[in-house]
């Protein structure tokens, strides 16, 4: 934040942090398919809402860390200590699915009462690289 004491100010700007840049480097090229756009994020980044990207990715990493086999949505929420379904879906579940870190066990029926989610090999790789980087 450029104005830490005034989070709701209309003049408030956000800058991407070093952690956010590291997270952007780990994202697959799917998010930035255009090489020019990818290069823009890899180089010096202007004032943007980069912290939001870092937060969402941190939430996805938290979700990947609690995954144990196949889990129902409610089990994942409980493992994370979250109660609000909409927040969990928007901030954790959908970004993890889009990233390819988790997958549905019944992809053709996303609203099935038997729906479960499991971590993908890509998700395991992201989690492993993240844990190796923090050691």
N, C-alpha and C positions, 0 to 999 in steps of 0.2 A: 504494500500500500504506500502510496506517496503521501497520504495524510492519515497517519495511524490514529490520531485522536478523533477523526471525523469520518467514520466508515460510511455514513449515508450522504456525504457531501456530493453535490453534482459535479464538483471539480475533482473528485476522487479518481485516481488512475491506478492500474495494477501493472506490475512488472513481473515477468517470468523469473522465477528463482533458479538457482543452480540445480536444485532438485528437479524442478519442472523441466529444465532443459535435458537432464539425464533421462527423465521419463519419456520425453518426446523422442529421444534417440532410440528407445526400446520399442516404440510403437511400430507396427508394421507399415509398409509403404501404402497400404490400402487407405489410410487416413489422409495421406498427402500424395496421391498418385502422380500429380504434375511435378516433375523434377525442379521446376523453378520455385514452386510453393515449398517443397521440401527443403530446398537450399535456403529459402528465406528464414525458415524456422531453425535451421542448423547454424546460421550466422547470427550476427547481432540482431536481437529482436527488439522492435520498438515497444512503447508502452501499449500492452494489450492485456486482455483478461486471461493471461497465462496461468494464474494461480488456480483458476477454476479447473483447467485441464489437469494440473498436478493433483488437485484434491480428488477428482473423479478417479484418476488412475490409482491413487493411494487407496481409495475405497475398493477398487477392483482387486488390488493386491491383497487387501484384508480379506476379501471374499475368497480368493484363491487359497489363502493360507488356512482357512477354516474348512475347506472342502475335504470330506472324508468319504470316498466311494460315491454312491448315488444318494442324493439328498433331495428331500422335498423343499419347496420354497420356505415353508414355515420353519423347518429344521435349520436352514441356512440363516434365517433371521434370528432365531434363538441363539445359534452359535455366535453370532455377531452382537447379540444383546440389543437388537433393534425391535421396536414394536410397530412402527408405522409402515404399513404395507406399501403405500404409494411411494414413500421416500426410498424404501429398500429397492423397489422395482426400478425407479428412475435413476437412482444414484449408484446402485450396485449391480443388479441383475441384468438390465438391458445393456449397459456399457460392457459388462463381462461377456455377454453373448455376442455383441458386435465385434469386440476385440478377438473373439475366437478362443477365449480362455476357458469357457465352459460351454457345454452343449446340452441340449434337451435329449432325454432318452426316448421321447415320442415326438420328433420334430413336426410331424404332420398334424398333431393335435396339441397346440400350445396351452389350451384351457382344460385339458384332461385332468380328472381328479387323480389319475395315476401318474401324472407328470413328475419326473425327477430330473435332476441336473447332475452332471459329472464334469470333472475337470478334464480338459483335452491335453494331448501331448504338448501342444503349444503352450497351454496354460502352465503345465508342469515346468516347461523350459523357462518361461518368464519368471516363475516363482524361484526356480533354482538359481537363475542368473542374479536375481535380486538378492537372494540370501547370500550368495557368494560375494557379491559386491559390498554387503554390510559386514562381512566377517573381517 
